[in-house]
């Protein structure tokens, strides 16, 4: 995999039905999405790039306000002023989100990065346990890792 990039399960990924189901909460008529997954030569991390044609034109400031409001109570989601990169999140429970908007095509591009070994099942389990047991949501998840 060193110095390589591999696209796999193009339009056949097992998570497509789950993604469509969640998106249908916002657009009941949605039937399918374009979804591609890729392997990149990193030890840990996921980069998701999402494209969406907006129903109406918005300014960058309006989009930033929407994202800030949506995630204001989410301690592990950080909205970035520029596009994020994996080094910002490796070894953390954070998901960093950045975006760019093309007013000519009216397409919003959103980039999200996370460390799938911490923010994945392990960090999610701790975060959910904290919530279920009435602990602060961030307990045990703010420490710096001893090895990454």
Residue pairs with C-beta under 8 A, 6 or more apart in sequence:
1 39
1 41
2 41
3 41
4 39
4 41
5 38
5 39
5 40
5 41
6 38
6 39
7 36
7 37
7 38
8 37
8 38
8 39
9 37
10 36
10 37
11 34
11 35
11 36
13 35
13 37
15 35
16 32
16 33
16 35
19 33
19 35
20 30
20 31
20 32
20 33
23 30
23 33
24 30
40 47
42 86
44 90
44 115
44 116
44 117
44 148
45 86
45 89
45 90
45 113
45 114
45 115
45 116
46 113
46 114
46 115
46 116
47 86
47 111
47 112
47 113
48 110
48 111
48 112
48 113
49 109
49 110
49 111
50 109
50 110
50 111
50 112
51 107
51 108
51 109
51 110
52 107
52 108
52 110
53 105
53 106
53 107
53 108
54 101
54 106
54 107
54 108
57 103
57 106
58 66
58 101
60 101
63 99
63 101
63 108
64 79
67 79
67 97
67 99
68 79
71 77
71 79
71 97
75 137
75 138
76 93
76 94
76 95
76 119
76 123
76 127
76 138
76 141
77 94
77 95
77 96
77 97
78 94
78 95
78 96
78 97
79 97
79 98
80 88
80 96
80 97
80 98
81 98
82 98
83 98
83 99
83 100
83 111
84 96
84 97
84 98
84 111
84 112
84 113
85 113
86 113
86 115
88 94
88 96
88 113
89 95
89 96
89 113
89 114
89 115
89 119
90 115
90 148
91 115
91 118
91 144
91 145
91 148
92 115
92 118
92 119
92 145
93 115
93 118
93 119
93 123
93 127
93 141
93 142
94 114
94 115
94 119
95 112
95 113
95 114
95 119
96 112
96 113
96 114
97 110
97 111
97 112
98 110
98 111
99 108
99 109
99 110
99 111
100 108
100 109
101 107
101 108
101 109
102 108
102 109
114 120
118 145
123 141
126 139
126 140
126 141
127 137
127 141
129 135
130 136
130 137
130 138
130 139
130 140
130 141
131 137
